């Protein structure tokens, strides 16, 4: 039995299965999706993309790391964000129960 269940959201829309029912995701996938939504809702990613000052970008990245770490399912100190290009960020974290998770976030 799953600990966490959520609807699968892709491009801000609920994904439906072949029967037209909402597709569900569980546990690790649910946590990963929640992290993605936290990042988007924080607005910090958009601010980083428009920022030219590397020190301000690092400051915003730290704020985002601390914000993500408020999720009680994640082990504190394991969240890392890597900027792969101007608009793409790679986020990794370790959950208490399901191990490592990672996602790529773009604006």
N, C-alpha and C positions, 0 to 999 in steps of 0.2 A: 504494500500500500504506500502511496506517495505521501511525502510530507507537505509538499507545495504543489499546487495546481493553478494554472492560469490559462487564459485564452492566448493562442498564438497571434501576435500582431506583426504584420509586415506592411511597411509603407503606410503606417497609421490606419490600417484596416484589419479587421478580423479575418483570419484565413478559414475558409470553409472546406470540409472534406467532401468526398464524392457524393455523399448523401445530403449535402447542404447544411450540415451541422457544424458549429464552430469546432475547430481543431484545438485540442488541448496540449499543453506542454507540462512537464513535470520536473520537480526537484532542481537539478543543476541548470537545465535549460530555462526554467522559470527564474532562477536567481540571475542568470546572465541577461535575460530580457529585462528584468527589473533594473539592473545596473545601467543598461542602455537607456532606459526611460529616465533614470535619475540624471544621467549626463545631459540628456536633451532638456529636461525640465529645469536644470540649474542655469542654463543660458551661458555658462562659462566657456563652452566650446566655441560658440559664435564670437565671443569676446576675444578668445585666443587667436582665432583665424585673422581677425582684423588688426591685431596688435603687432607692431614692429619691434618693440623693445623686448629683448630676450629676457631681461630681469622681470618684466611685468608678465611675460608668458609663463615663466617659471613660478611666479607667485600665484597665478591663476591655476596652474597645474596642481600646485600644492593644495589650494583650496578645494579643487575637484577631488583630489585623492582623499582629503579629510572628509569631504561630503560623502563619498562612496563608502568610506570606512564606517559610517554611521549605521550601515546595514548590519544588524546583529548576527547575520548568517555568515559573515566574512571574518576571517582572522585578522585582527588589527596588525598593521605593518606589512601586510602582504600585497596591498594594492600598488600597482605601478602603471604609469602612463608613459608611453613612448610616442613621440611625434615622428611619423614616417615621412610626411610631406606637409605642405602648408595646410591642407584641409583634412588630413587623415591621422587618426590617433589609434594606437593599439593599447588596450587596457587588459591587464592581467590581475587576478586576485585568487586567493585560496579560500575555499569555504571550509567550515568546520567538518562537514559531513561528506562532501562530494569531491574533495580535492580541488585541483586548479581549474579555473575557468578563464577564458579569454574572449575578447571581441574586438572588432575593428569598428571604429565610429568615424563617420565622415559627416561633414556639414551639408 
